[in-house]
Amino acid sequence: VVNKYLEKLMRIVIWSSGDADALKLVQSIQKAIDQGRIPGAEIVGVFCHRCRGEDRETDEFLAWCDERHLPAICVSSRELCRERPADWREELGRKAHSQLAGLNADLHLLVGYMLWLDDETCERLPLLNLHPALPGGPVGTWQEVIEQLIAKGATRTGATMQLIRPGVENRDRGTPVTFFQFPLVEGMSFDQIRQQGFVREPLLLVGTLRALAEGEIRIQGHQVIGPSGEPLKGGYDLTATVNQLLRCSQEK
């Protein structure tokens, strides 16, 4: 992803399973683009591993894509799993590469994509995913992450936008691109921790895309280059940006 101060559009493809939460997140990204809060960015298409008629929420997601005239490329992982049980995941990746090639995307953004990706796809494409923990923090679902935080008495948490890396050992351990953090106060409940993260996660998505679109940070292979031109080892801290966006949203 190399966009120097809007010399060209940053073309984004969304990968999603298409559930209701994913639709809300994609709508928030599209709204930010429409309002100019992610200048020089454009969603150019969607890849979904469910086809129309397989899931009601996915059908609603795809209907929204139709309303926006967004190309929606659908390949049924369910059908592939039945037809090719030995290599369905790899075949899904091959079909995705082939059918997405014409969109010339700069960035592939996973939004509620509920499958692990094959290694070749992770190697070939700049795939960005949100993980609900700080860089180097717990792995697993957001529920599992919160349970681990409470069990070890953690004093802070947050979320990270990661570049997905190939290999089972790297699941939820991608290259950190951006992150936000907030303190965990003694006595915070499971639901309180989730709420603090949940309200900030869409803002991290928007803040990350804006930083990439404006050239503040950039992705070079599997490295993240910071404002100084040097590689960032632990990701770019967007806590202040996320908190500012949160305050603005609460004041409206």
Long-range contacts (C-beta under 8 A, 24 or more apart in sequence): 1-106, 1-107, 1-126, 1-212, 1-218, 1-219, 2-106, 2-218, 2-220, 3-40, 3-106, 3-212, 3-213, 3-214, 3-215, 3-218, 4-215, 5-214, 5-215, 6-39, 6-40, 6-213, 6-214, 6-215, 8-40, 9-40, 9-41, 9-42, 10-40, 10-41, 10-42, 10-106, 10-107, 10-209, 10-212, 10-213, 11-42, 11-44, 11-103, 11-104, 11-105, 11-106, 11-107, 12-41, 12-42, 12-43, 12-44, 12-105, 12-106, 12-107, 12-108, 12-109, 12-209, 13-43, 13-44, 13-45, 13-46, 13-47, 13-100, 13-103, 13-105, 13-107, 13-108, 13-109, 14-43, 14-45, 14-46, 14-47, 14-109, 14-111, 15-46, 15-47, 15-48, 15-96, 15-108, 15-109, 15-110, 15-111, 15-113, 15-127, 16-46, 16-47, 16-48, 16-61, 16-110, 16-111, 16-112, 16-113, 17-48, 17-49, 17-50, 17-58, 17-112, 17-113, 17-114, 17-115, 18-48, 18-50, 18-55, 18-57, 18-58, 18-59, 18-60, 18-61, 18-62, 18-112, 19-55, 19-57, 19-58, 19-61, 19-112, 19-114, 20-57, 20-60, 20-61, 21-112, 22-61, 22-111, 22-112, 22-113, 23-57, 23-60, 23-61, 23-64, 24-202, 25-111, 25-112, 25-201, 25-202, 25-205, 26-61, 26-64, 26-111, 27-64, 28-202, 28-205, 28-206, 29-109, 29-111, 29-202, 29-205, 29-206, 29-209, 30-68, 32-206, 32-209, 32-210, 37-206, 37-210, 38-206, 38-209, 38-210, 38-213, 39-210, 39-213, 39-214, 40-213, 40-214, 41-209, 41-210, 41-213, 43-70, 44-70, 44-71, 44-103, 44-104, 44-105, 45-70, 45-71, 45-72, 45-73, 45-100, 45-103, 45-105, 46-70, 46-71, 46-72, 46-73, 47-73, 47-74, 47-75, 47-96, 47-99, 47-100, 47-108, 48-72, 48-73, 48-74, 48-75, 49-74, 49-75, 49-76, 49-77, 49-92, 49-113, 49-115, 50-74, 50-76, 50-77, 50-78, 51-75, 51-76, 51-79, 54-78, 71-103, 73-99, 73-100, 75-99, 77-115, 89-115, 89-116, 89-117, 89-118, 90-118, 90-120, 92-118, 93-117, 93-118, 93-120, 93-121, 94-120, 96-121, 97-121, 97-124, 97-125, 107-212, 107-219, 109-205, 109-209, 110-164, 111-205, 116-171, 117-164, 119-166, 119-167, 120-166, 122-164, 122-165, 122-166, 122-167, 123-166, 126-163, 126-219, 127-163, 127-164, 128-161, 128-162, 128-163, 128-164, 128-177, 128-208, 129-161, 129-162, 129-164, 129-174, 130-159, 130-160, 130-161, 130-162, 130-201, 130-204, 130-205, 131-159, 131-160, 131-161, 131-162, 131-172, 131-174, 132-159, 132-197, 132-201, 133-157, 133-158, 133-159, 133-160, 133-172, 134-158, 134-159, 134-160, 134-179, 134-181, 135-160, 135-176, 135-179, 135-234, 135-235, 136-234, 139-171, 139-172, 139-173, 140-172, 142-194, 142-197, 146-190, 146-193, 146-194, 147-190, 149-184, 149-193, 150-190, 150-193, 154-184, 155-183, 155-184, 156-181, 156-182, 156-183, 156-184, 157-181, 157-182, 157-184, 157-193, 157-197, 158-182, 158-197, 158-200, 158-239, 159-197, 159-200, 159-201, 159-204, 160-235, 161-204, 161-205, 161-208, 161-235, 163-219, 163-222, 163-224, 165-222, 175-222, 175-223, 175-224, 176-224, 176-232, 176-234, 176-235, 177-208, 177-217, 177-219, 177-224, 177-235, 177-236, 178-204, 178-207, 178-208, 178-211, 178-217, 178-235, 178-236, 178-237, 178-238, 179-204, 179-234, 179-235, 179-236, 179-237, 179-238, 179-239, 180-204, 180-237, 180-238, 180-239, 180-241, 180-242, 180-243, 181-237, 181-239, 182-239, 199-246, 200-242, 200-243, 200-246, 203-241, 203-242, 203-245, 203-246, 203-249, 204-238, 204-242, 206-245, 207-238, 207-241, 207-242, 207-245, 208-238, 211-236, 211-238
